[in-house]
Amino acid sequence: MATITAELQATIKEIVCDILELEEDEVTDTSLFIDDHGADSLRAIEILASLEKEFKITIDQSELSEMVNLEKVYQVVAEAPSR
């Protein structure tokens, strides 16, 4: 993938909010999943797996530590190679 459209951002946010069990208005692009929303490493793995499945991409496990908020998730998804 290369560019993240508004539609793609909305889909990513929906996936993240669903896994974190939060309303979309509770999560901003810069709010931190762990510090602000109490997410744990298992939820991070769920997010990674869901994004891979939804967008047919491969995200390296090492990227998990980068995926701290929506901005970073958008960046990781944009840079991820398609399968």
PyMOL commands that set and color helices and strands:
alter all, ss='L'
color gray80, all
select helices_A, chain A and resi 6-20+24-26+33-37+41-55+61-66+70-79
alter helices_A, ss='H'
color red, helices_A
deselect
rebuild
show_as cartoon
